[in-house]
Amino acid sequence: MKAKVHVTLKEGVLDPQGKAVQHALGSLGFGGVKGVRQGKYIELELAEKDPKKAKAEVEAMCRKLLANTVIENYAIDIAEK
Amino acid sequence: MKAKVHVTLKEGVLDPQGKAVQHALGSLGFGGVKGVRQGKYIELELAEKDPKKAKAEVEAMCRKLLANTVIENYAIDIAEK
């Protein structure tokens, strides 16, 4: 079973990496970029077969390791197959 | 208009960051993780109003800056609203 996790900075948290990308895009001639936020995208291959249990397990992973919940949000997508 | 970009390593390209996460998850007691691949997730806020033009613009950004097309794939999602 596959899980897709998006970890993004919470609203209001400064994103210097995103700002750097925005600036670089501006220098390359892409003027119409009003904002950039950069996050992480993690694909997990799980042994767990039950979608509910898999989601609970990935949530625990996010809280313990993948996301810093003080400044980051996470979203979990369980892909069956 | 918002664009969401996923940049992921191509199949077969080594992902040391993903391996490190997998190892760390194992140390934390999450044994059922068979693989981890880590990519980037970028949200762009664009001035462009036309979805087709926006997509073409973001594709150019991916090729020129956001992705290293030798080892990375990118996927673009244009969110209308």
N, CA and C atoms of all chains as a GROMACS GRO file, in nm:
protein
  486
    1MET      N    1   0.083  -0.120   0.000
    1MET     CA    2   0.000   0.000   0.000
    1MET      C    3   0.087   0.125   0.000
    2LYS      N    4   0.044   0.223  -0.080
    2LYS     CA    5   0.124   0.345  -0.093
    2LYS      C    6   0.061   0.460  -0.016
    3ALA      N    7   0.143   0.540   0.049
    3ALA     CA    8   0.093   0.661   0.115
    3ALA      C    9   0.168   0.780   0.061
    4LYS      N   10   0.093   0.888   0.032
    4LYS     CA   11   0.156   1.011  -0.014
    4LYS      C   12   0.137   1.117   0.093
    5VAL      N   13   0.244   1.178   0.133
    5VAL     CA   14   0.237   1.277   0.241
    5VAL      C   15   0.288   1.411   0.190
    6HIS      N   16   0.209   1.514   0.214
    6HIS     CA   17   0.252   1.651   0.185
    6HIS      C   18   0.279   1.722   0.316
    7VAL      N   19   0.396   1.776   0.331
    7VAL     CA   20   0.428   1.855   0.450
    7VAL      C   21   0.450   1.998   0.406
    8THR      N   22   0.367   2.089   0.457
    8THR     CA   23   0.376   2.229   0.415
    8THR      C   24   0.386   2.320   0.537
    9LEU      N   25   0.449   2.433   0.518
    9LEU     CA   26   0.459   2.530   0.626
    9LEU      C   27   0.321   2.588   0.656
   10LYS      N   28   0.292   2.611   0.783
   10LYS     CA   29   0.164   2.672   0.819
   10LYS      C   30   0.158   2.815   0.768
   11GLU      N   31   0.035   2.861   0.748
   11GLU     CA   32   0.011   3.000   0.711
   11GLU      C   33   0.080   3.093   0.810
   12GLY      N   34   0.146   3.192   0.759
   12GLY     CA   35   0.205   3.290   0.849
   12GLY      C   36   0.348   3.259   0.887
   13VAL      N   37   0.392   3.134   0.862
   13VAL     CA   38   0.531   3.099   0.890
   13VAL      C   39   0.615   3.143   0.771
   14LEU      N   40   0.722   3.214   0.797
   14LEU     CA   41   0.808   3.263   0.689
   14LEU      C   42   0.869   3.146   0.612
   15ASP      N   43   0.879   3.162   0.481
   15ASP     CA   44   0.931   3.056   0.396
   15ASP      C   45   1.046   3.111   0.312
   16PRO      N   46   1.166   3.119   0.370
   16PRO     CA   47   1.279   3.179   0.298
   16PRO      C   48   1.314   3.103   0.170
   17GLN      N   49   1.295   2.971   0.173
   17GLN     CA   50   1.326   2.890   0.055
   17GLN      C   51   1.232   2.929  -0.061
   18GLY      N   52   1.104   2.944  -0.027
   18GLY     CA   53   1.006   2.985  -0.127
   18GLY      C   54   1.037   3.124  -0.181
   19LYS      N   55   1.077   3.213  -0.090
   19LYS     CA   56   1.113   3.351  -0.132
   19LYS      C   57   1.231   3.348  -0.227
   20ALA      N   58   1.329   3.261  -0.197
   20ALA     CA   59   1.448   3.251  -0.283
   20ALA      C   60   1.407   3.202  -0.422
   21VAL      N   61   1.317   3.103  -0.426
   21VAL     CA   62   1.271   3.051  -0.555
   21VAL      C   63   1.198   3.161  -0.632
   22GLN      N   64   1.113   3.235  -0.561
   22GLN     CA   65   1.038   3.344  -0.625
   22GLN      C   66   1.133   3.447  -0.685
   23HIS      N   67   1.235   3.482  -0.608
   23HIS     CA   68   1.333   3.579  -0.654
   23HIS      C   69   1.407   3.527  -0.777
   24ALA      N   70   1.446   3.399  -0.770
   24ALA     CA   71   1.519   3.339  -0.883
   24ALA      C   72   1.431   3.335  -1.008
   25LEU      N   73   1.303   3.305  -0.990
   25LEU     CA   74   1.211   3.303  -1.105
   25LEU      C   75   1.201   3.443  -1.165
   26GLY      N   76   1.195   3.544  -1.077
   26GLY     CA   77   1.190   3.683  -1.124
   26GLY      C   78   1.313   3.716  -1.207
   27SER      N   79   1.430   3.674  -1.160
   27SER     CA   80   1.555   3.701  -1.232
   27SER      C   81   1.556   3.632  -1.368
   28LEU      N   82   1.487   3.519  -1.379
   28LEU     CA   83   1.483   3.445  -1.505
   28LEU      C   84   1.377   3.500  -1.601
   29GLY      N   85   1.307   3.603  -1.558
   29GLY     CA   86   1.209   3.665  -1.647
   29GLY      C   87   1.065   3.624  -1.622
   30PHE      N   88   1.042   3.543  -1.519
   30PHE     CA   89   0.904   3.506  -1.485
   30PHE      C   90   0.851   3.609  -1.385
   31GLY      N   91   0.796   3.715  -1.439
   31GLY     CA   92   0.755   3.826  -1.353
   31GLY      C   93   0.621   3.805  -1.285
   32GLY      N   94   0.539   3.718  -1.341
   32GLY     CA   95   0.401   3.706  -1.292
   32GLY      C   96   0.383   3.611  -1.174
   33VAL      N   97   0.488   3.593  -1.096
   33VAL     CA   98   0.479   3.502  -0.981
   33VAL      C   99   0.459   3.584  -0.855
   34LYS      N  100   0.341   3.570  -0.793
   34LYS     CA  101   0.308   3.653  -0.678
   34LYS      C  102   0.348   3.591  -0.546
   35GLY      N  103   0.369   3.460  -0.549
   35GLY     CA  104   0.408   3.395  -0.425
   35GLY      C  105   0.453   3.252  -0.450
   36VAL      N  106   0.548   3.207  -0.369
   36VAL     CA  107   0.593   3.068  -0.378
   36VAL      C  108   0.606   3.012  -0.237
   37ARG      N  109   0.550   2.894  -0.217
   37ARG     CA  110   0.570   2.825  -0.089
   37ARG      C  111   0.624   2.687  -0.122
   38GLN      N  112   0.728   2.648  -0.053
   38GLN     CA  113   0.784   2.517  -0.082
   38GLN      C  114   0.766   2.421   0.034
   39GLY      N  115   0.725   2.302   0.002
   39GLY     CA  116   0.706   2.200   0.104
   39GLY      C  117   0.772   2.070   0.064
   40LYS      N  118   0.743   1.966   0.140
   40LYS     CA  119   0.802   1.836   0.110
   40LYS      C  120   0.694   1.740   0.065
   41TYR      N  121   0.734   1.647  -0.018
   41TYR     CA  122   0.643   1.546  -0.069
   41TYR      C  123   0.710   1.410  -0.046
   42ILE      N  124   0.644   1.325   0.029
   42ILE     CA  125   0.706   1.198   0.067
   42ILE      C  126   0.615   1.082   0.025
   43GLU      N  127   0.671   0.988  -0.047
   43GLU     CA  128   0.597   0.867  -0.083
   43GLU      C  129   0.647   0.751   0.000
   44LEU      N  130   0.554   0.683   0.066
   44LEU     CA  131   0.590   0.570   0.151
   44LEU      C  132   0.529   0.443   0.094
   45GLU      N  133   0.607   0.337   0.093
   45GLU     CA  134   0.557   0.206   0.053
   45GLU      C  135   0.541   0.125   0.183
   46LEU      N  136   0.415   0.089   0.213
   46LEU     CA  137   0.388   0.024   0.343
   46LEU      C  138   0.353  -0.123   0.327
   47ALA      N  139   0.390  -0.199   0.428
   47ALA     CA  140   0.354  -0.341   0.430
   47ALA      C  141   0.207  -0.357   0.471
   48GLU      N  142   0.158  -0.265   0.552
   48GLU     CA  143   0.020  -0.268   0.602
   48GLU      C  144  -0.081  -0.275   0.487
   49LYS      N  145  -0.182  -0.364   0.500
   49LYS     CA  146  -0.279  -0.379   0.390
   49LYS      C  147  -0.411  -0.304   0.418
   50ASP      N  148  -0.438  -0.276   0.542
   50ASP     CA  149  -0.564  -0.212   0.577
   50ASP      C  150  -0.551  -0.059   0.569
   51PRO      N  151  -0.632   0.006   0.484
   51PRO     CA  152  -0.617   0.151   0.463
   51PRO      C  153  -0.629   0.232   0.592
   52LYS      N  154  -0.724   0.193   0.679
   52LYS     CA  155  -0.742   0.269   0.804
   52LYS      C  156  -0.620   0.260   0.894
   53LYS      N  157  -0.569   0.138   0.908
   53LYS     CA  158  -0.450   0.119   0.993
   53LYS      C  159  -0.330   0.189   0.931
   54ALA      N  160  -0.321   0.181   0.797
   54ALA     CA  161  -0.209   0.245   0.728
   54ALA      C  162  -0.211   0.395   0.755
   55LYS      N  163  -0.331   0.454   0.746
   55LYS     CA  164  -0.342   0.599   0.767
   55LYS      C  165  -0.301   0.636   0.909
   56ALA      N  166  -0.348   0.556   1.006
   56ALA     CA  167  -0.313   0.582   1.146
   56ALA      C  168  -0.163   0.574   1.167
   57GLU      N  169  -0.102   0.474   1.102
   57GLU     CA  170   0.043   0.455   1.116
   57GLU      C  171   0.118   0.576   1.057
   58VAL      N  172   0.073   0.619   0.938
   58VAL     CA  173   0.142   0.732   0.873
   58VAL      C  174   0.123   0.860   0.955
   59GLU      N  175   0.005   0.874   1.015
   59GLU     CA  176  -0.018   0.992   1.101
   59GLU      C  177   0.083   0.995   1.216
   60ALA      N  178   0.104   0.878   1.274
   60ALA     CA  179   0.201   0.869   1.384
   60ALA      C  180   0.341   0.905   1.333
   61MET      N  181   0.374   0.859   1.212
   61MET     CA  182   0.505   0.891   1.154
   61MET      C  183   0.521   1.042   1.135
   62CYS      N  184   0.412   1.105   1.086
   62CYS     CA  185   0.417   1.250   1.063
   62CYS      C  186   0.442   1.323   1.194
   63ARG      N  187   0.368   1.282   1.297
   63ARG     CA  188   0.382   1.352   1.425
   63ARG      C  189   0.520   1.331   1.486
   64LYS      N  190   0.575   1.210   1.467
   64LYS     CA  191   0.702   1.179   1.534
   64LYS      C  192   0.825   1.219   1.454
   65LEU      N  193   0.814   1.216   1.322
   65LEU     CA  194   0.937   1.238   1.244
   65LEU      C  195   0.920   1.330   1.123
   66LEU      N  196   0.818   1.303   1.042
   66LEU     CA  197   0.815   1.366   0.909
   66LEU      C  198   0.784   1.515   0.913
   67ALA      N  199   0.698   1.556   1.007
   67ALA     CA  200   0.660   1.698   1.012
   67ALA      C  201   0.695   1.758   1.148
   68ASN      N  202   0.730   1.884   1.148
   68ASN     CA  203   0.744   1.960   1.271
   68ASN      C  204   0.610   2.031   1.293
   69THR      N  205   0.526   1.973   1.379
   69THR     CA  206   0.387   2.020   1.387
   69THR      C  207   0.374   2.160   1.449
   70VAL      N  208   0.483   2.213   1.501
   70VAL     CA  209   0.478   2.351   1.552
   70VAL      C  210   0.462   2.448   1.434
   71ILE      N  211   0.534   2.421   1.326
   71ILE     CA  212   0.532   2.514   1.213
   71ILE      C  213   0.480   2.452   1.083
   72GLU      N  214   0.454   2.321   1.084
   72GLU     CA  215   0.417   2.256   0.959
   72GLU      C  216   0.284   2.181   0.969
   73ASN      N  217   0.211   2.181   0.860
   73ASN     CA  218   0.093   2.096   0.846
   73ASN      C  219   0.130   1.974   0.764
   74TYR      N  220   0.053   1.867   0.783
   74TYR     CA  221   0.074   1.753   0.694
   74TYR      C  222  -0.060   1.702   0.642
   75ALA      N  223  -0.057   1.646   0.522
   75ALA     CA  224  -0.177   1.586   0.462
   75ALA      C  225  -0.139   1.448   0.412
   76ILE      N  226  -0.225   1.352   0.440
   76ILE     CA  227  -0.195   1.212   0.405
   76ILE      C  228  -0.296   1.160   0.305
   77ASP      N  229  -0.245   1.095   0.202
   77ASP     CA  230  -0.327   1.034   0.098
   77ASP      C  231  -0.290   0.886   0.093
   78ILE      N  232  -0.386   0.800   0.120
   78ILE     CA  233  -0.357   0.657   0.110
   78ILE      C  234  -0.405   0.609  -0.027
   79ALA      N  235  -0.313   0.555  -0.106
   79ALA     CA  236  -0.350   0.505  -0.239
   79ALA      C  237  -0.363   0.354  -0.231
   80GLU      N  238  -0.485   0.305  -0.254
   80GLU     CA  239  -0.506   0.161  -0.250
   80GLU      C  240  -0.455   0.101  -0.380
   81LYS      N  241  -0.399  -0.012  -0.374
   81LYS     CA  242  -0.355  -0.096  -0.488
   81LYS      C  243  -0.231  -0.171  -0.447
   82MET      N  244  -0.423   3.282  -0.983
   82MET     CA  245  -0.433   3.138  -1.012
   82MET      C  246  -0.321   3.062  -0.942
   83LYS      N  247  -0.357   2.945  -0.891
   83LYS     CA  248  -0.258   2.868  -0.815
   83LYS      C  249  -0.207   2.750  -0.895
   84ALA      N  250  -0.078   2.722  -0.885
   84ALA     CA  251  -0.022   2.603  -0.948
   84ALA      C  252   0.048   2.520  -0.842
   85LYS      N  253   0.026   2.389  -0.848
   85LYS     CA  254   0.094   2.299  -0.756
   85LYS      C  255   0.189   2.212  -0.836
   86VAL      N  256   0.313   2.209  -0.794
   86VAL     CA  257   0.414   2.134  -0.867
   86VAL      C  258   0.475   2.028  -0.777
   87HIS      N  259   0.480   1.906  -0.828
   87HIS     CA  260   0.551   1.798  -0.759
   87HIS      C  261   0.678   1.768  -0.836
   88VAL      N  262   0.789   1.770  -0.769
   88VAL     CA  263   0.915   1.733  -0.831
   88VAL      C  264   0.966   1.607  -0.761
   89THR      N  265   0.978   1.500  -0.837
   89THR     CA  266   1.019   1.372  -0.777
   89THR      C  267   1.138   1.315  -0.853
   90LEU      N  268   1.218   1.238  -0.784
   90LEU     CA  269   1.330   1.171  -0.848
   90LEU      C  270   1.280   1.065  -0.945
   91LYS      N  271   1.347   1.051  -1.059
   91LYS     CA  272   1.308   0.948  -1.154
   91LYS      C  273   1.333   0.810  -1.096
   92GLU      N  274   1.256   0.714  -1.146
   92GLU     CA  275   1.277   0.573  -1.111
   92GLU      C  276   1.423   0.537  -1.133
   93GLY      N  277   1.482   0.467  -1.040
   93GLY     CA  278   1.617   0.420  -1.060
   93GLY      C  279   1.723   0.515  -1.009
   94VAL      N  280   1.684   0.640  -0.982
   94VAL     CA  281   1.780   0.734  -0.925
   94VAL      C  282   1.784   0.714  -0.774
   95LEU      N  283   1.903   0.699  -0.720
   95LEU     CA  284   1.918   0.677  -0.576
   95LEU      C  285   1.863   0.795  -0.497
   96ASP      N  286   1.797   0.765  -0.385
   96ASP     CA  287   1.736   0.869  -0.302
   96ASP      C  288   1.788   0.855  -0.159
   97PRO      N  289   1.908   0.910  -0.133
   97PRO     CA  290   1.967   0.894   0.001
   97PRO      C  291   1.882   0.956   0.111
   98GLN      N  292   1.815   1.066   0.077
   98GLN     CA  293   1.730   1.133   0.176
   98GLN      C  294   1.614   1.041   0.215
   99GLY      N  295   1.553   0.978   0.114
   99GLY     CA  296   1.445   0.884   0.142
   99GLY      C  297   1.493   0.766   0.223
  100LYS      N  298   1.612   0.716   0.190
  100LYS     CA  299   1.670   0.604   0.264
  100LYS      C  300   1.692   0.642   0.410
  101ALA      N  301   1.739   0.765   0.432
  101ALA     CA  302   1.764   0.811   0.569
  101ALA      C  303   1.633   0.817   0.647
  102VAL      N  304   1.527   0.866   0.581
  102VAL     CA  305   1.396   0.872   0.648
  102VAL      C  306   1.347   0.732   0.681
  103GLN      N  307   1.363   0.640   0.585
  103GLN     CA  308   1.320   0.502   0.606
  103GLN      C  309   1.393   0.441   0.726
  104HIS      N  310   1.522   0.465   0.733
  104HIS     CA  311   1.603   0.413   0.842
  104HIS      C  312   1.558   0.472   0.975
  105ALA      N  313   1.534   0.604   0.975
  105ALA     CA  314   1.491   0.671   1.098
  105ALA      C  315   1.355   0.618   1.143
  106LEU      N  316   1.265   0.594   1.048
  106LEU     CA  317   1.134   0.539   1.083
  106LEU      C  318   1.150   0.400   1.145
  107GLY      N  319   1.241   0.321   1.088
  107GLY     CA  320   1.269   0.189   1.144
  107GLY      C  321   1.317   0.198   1.288
  108SER      N  322   1.407   0.294   1.313
  108SER     CA  323   1.460   0.312   1.449
  108SER      C  324   1.350   0.352   1.546
  109LEU      N  325   1.248   0.422   1.496
  109LEU     CA  326   1.138   0.467   1.582
  109LEU      C  327   1.034   0.358   1.601
  110GLY      N  328   1.054   0.244   1.541
  110GLY     CA  329   0.961   0.133   1.562
  110GLY      C  330   0.861   0.112   1.450
  111PHE      N  331   0.873   0.190   1.343
  111PHE     CA  332   0.784   0.170   1.228
  111PHE      C  333   0.852   0.071   1.132
  112GLY      N  334   0.827  -0.056   1.157
  112GLY     CA  335   0.899  -0.159   1.082
  112GLY      C  336   0.840  -0.186   0.945
  113GLY      N  337   0.714  -0.155   0.928
  113GLY     CA  338   0.644  -0.194   0.804
  113GLY      C  339   0.662  -0.100   0.687
  114VAL      N  340   0.773  -0.027   0.686
  114VAL     CA  341   0.795   0.068   0.577
  114VAL      C  342   0.892   0.005   0.477
  115LYS      N  343   0.843  -0.022   0.357
  115LYS     CA  344   0.926  -0.094   0.260
  115LYS      C  345   1.004   0.000   0.170
  116GLY      N  346   0.962   0.124   0.163
  116GLY     CA  347   1.035   0.218   0.080
  116GLY      C  348   0.989   0.360   0.105
  117VAL      N  349   1.082   0.453   0.092
  117VAL     CA  350   1.049   0.595   0.106
  117VAL      C  351   1.118   0.672  -0.006
  118ARG      N  352   1.043   0.757  -0.074
  118ARG     CA  353   1.103   0.846  -0.174
  118ARG      C  354   1.061   0.988  -0.136
  119GLN      N  355   1.156   1.077  -0.135
  119GLN     CA  356   1.122   1.213  -0.098
  119GLN      C  357   1.138   1.308  -0.215
  120GLY      N  358   1.038   1.392  -0.233
  120GLY     CA  359   1.043   1.490  -0.340
  120GLY      C  360   1.009   1.628  -0.288
  121LYS      N  361   0.992   1.721  -0.380
  121LYS     CA  362   0.958   1.858  -0.344
  121LYS      C  363   0.816   1.889  -0.387
  122TYR      N  364   0.754   1.976  -0.310
  122TYR     CA  365   0.619   2.020  -0.342
  122TYR      C  366   0.620   2.172  -0.340
  123ILE      N  367   0.584   2.232  -0.452
  123ILE     CA  368   0.594   2.378  -0.463
  123ILE      C  369   0.458   2.436  -0.502
  124GLU      N  370   0.413   2.533  -0.426
  124GLU     CA  371   0.289   2.604  -0.459
  124GLU      C  372   0.323   2.742  -0.513
  125LEU      N  373   0.270   2.772  -0.630
  125LEU     CA  374   0.296   2.901  -0.692
  125LEU      C  375   0.167   2.980  -0.704
  126GLU      N  376   0.174   3.107  -0.672
  126GLU     CA  377   0.062   3.197  -0.692
  126GLU      C  378   0.093   3.282  -0.815
  127LEU      N  379   0.012   3.266  -0.920
  127LEU     CA  380   0.043   3.332  -1.048
  127LEU      C  381  -0.052   3.445  -1.080
  128ALA      N  382   0.000   3.547  -1.149
  128ALA     CA  383  -0.084   3.658  -1.194
  128ALA      C  384  -0.166   3.616  -1.316
  129GLU      N  385  -0.111   3.524  -1.394
  129GLU     CA  386  -0.175   3.475  -1.517
  129GLU      C  387  -0.315   3.420  -1.488
  130LYS      N  388  -0.414   3.457  -1.573
  130LYS     CA  389  -0.552   3.414  -1.549
  130LYS      C  390  -0.593   3.296  -1.637
  131ASP      N  391  -0.524   3.279  -1.749
  131ASP     CA  392  -0.561   3.172  -1.842
  131ASP      C  393  -0.492   3.040  -1.803
  132PRO      N  394  -0.570   2.934  -1.775
  132PRO     CA  395  -0.511   2.809  -1.727
  132PRO      C  396  -0.408   2.751  -1.823
  133LYS      N  397  -0.434   2.758  -1.955
  133LYS     CA  398  -0.339   2.701  -2.052
  133LYS      C  399  -0.207   2.774  -2.050
  134LYS      N  400  -0.216   2.908  -2.049
  134LYS     CA  401  -0.094   2.988  -2.048
  134LYS      C  402  -0.019   2.967  -1.916
  135ALA      N  403  -0.097   2.958  -1.807
  135ALA     CA  404  -0.036   2.938  -1.676
  135ALA      C  405   0.043   2.807  -1.676
  136LYS      N  406  -0.018   2.702  -1.731
  136LYS     CA  407   0.049   2.572  -1.732
  136LYS      C  408   0.178   2.578  -1.814
  137ALA      N  409   0.170   2.644  -1.929
  137ALA     CA  410   0.290   2.656  -2.014
  137ALA      C  411   0.399   2.733  -1.941
  138GLU      N  412   0.359   2.838  -1.868
  138GLU     CA  413   0.457   2.918  -1.796
  138GLU      C  414   0.524   2.834  -1.687
  139VAL      N  415   0.441   2.757  -1.614
  139VAL     CA  416   0.496   2.677  -1.504
  139VAL      C  417   0.586   2.566  -1.560
  140GLU      N  418   0.550   2.512  -1.676
  140GLU     CA  419   0.636   2.411  -1.739
  140GLU      C  420   0.774   2.469  -1.768
  141ALA      N  421   0.774   2.591  -1.820
  141ALA     CA  422   0.902   2.657  -1.849
  141ALA      C  423   0.981   2.677  -1.719
  142MET      N  424   0.911   2.715  -1.611
  142MET     CA  425   0.979   2.733  -1.482
  142MET      C  426   1.043   2.602  -1.436
  143CYS      N  427   0.967   2.492  -1.453
  143CYS     CA  428   1.018   2.361  -1.410
  143CYS      C  429   1.144   2.327  -1.486
  144ARG      N  430   1.140   2.349  -1.620
  144ARG     CA  431   1.255   2.310  -1.701
  144ARG      C  432   1.376   2.397  -1.670
  145LYS      N  433   1.350   2.527  -1.640
  145LYS     CA  434   1.462   2.618  -1.622
  145LYS      C  435   1.516   2.623  -1.479
  146LEU      N  436   1.428   2.599  -1.381
  146LEU     CA  437   1.474   2.620  -1.243
  146LEU      C  438   1.428   2.513  -1.144
  147LEU      N  439   1.299   2.480  -1.146
  147LEU     CA  440   1.244   2.402  -1.034
  147LEU      C  441   1.289   2.258  -1.033
  148ALA      N  442   1.305   2.199  -1.151
  148ALA     CA  443   1.343   2.058  -1.156
  148ALA      C  444   1.473   2.039  -1.233
  149ASN      N  445   1.551   1.942  -1.194
  149ASN     CA  446   1.666   1.899  -1.271
  149ASN      C  447   1.620   1.782  -1.357
  150THR      N  448   1.590   1.811  -1.483
  150THR     CA  449   1.520   1.711  -1.565
  150THR      C  450   1.608   1.591  -1.600
  151VAL      N  451   1.736   1.598  -1.568
  151VAL     CA  452   1.821   1.480  -1.590
  151VAL      C  453   1.782   1.369  -1.493
  152ILE      N  454   1.753   1.407  -1.369
  152ILE     CA  455   1.724   1.304  -1.268
  152ILE      C  456   1.585   1.319  -1.206
  153GLU      N  457   1.513   1.425  -1.240
  153GLU     CA  458   1.384   1.448  -1.175
  153GLU      C  459   1.268   1.459  -1.274
  154ASN      N  460   1.153   1.411  -1.234
  154ASN     CA  461   1.028   1.434  -1.306
  154ASN      C  462   0.951   1.546  -1.238
  155TYR      N  463   0.865   1.612  -1.314
  155TYR     CA  464   0.777   1.709  -1.251
  155TYR      C  465   0.634   1.688  -1.297
  156ALA      N  466   0.540   1.723  -1.210
  156ALA     CA  467   0.398   1.716  -1.243
  156ALA      C  468   0.334   1.847  -1.203
  157ILE      N  469   0.252   1.902  -1.290
  157ILE     CA  470   0.193   2.033  -1.267
  157ILE      C  471   0.042   2.022  -1.256
  158ASP      N  472  -0.012   2.084  -1.154
  158ASP     CA  473  -0.157   2.089  -1.131
  158ASP      C  474  -0.198   2.235  -1.127
  159ILE      N  475  -0.285   2.274  -1.219
  159ILE     CA  476  -0.331   2.413  -1.214
  159ILE      C  477  -0.466   2.415  -1.144
  160ALA      N  478  -0.475   2.488  -1.034
  160ALA     CA  479  -0.600   2.496  -0.959
  160ALA      C  480  -0.673   2.624  -0.996
  161GLU      N  481  -0.789   2.609  -1.059
  161GLU     CA  482  -0.869   2.727  -1.094
  161GLU      C  483  -0.942   2.776  -0.970
  162LYS      N  484  -0.957   2.901  -0.960
  162LYS     CA  485  -1.038   2.961  -0.854
  162LYS      C  486  -1.008   3.110  -0.846
   0.00000   0.00000   0.00000
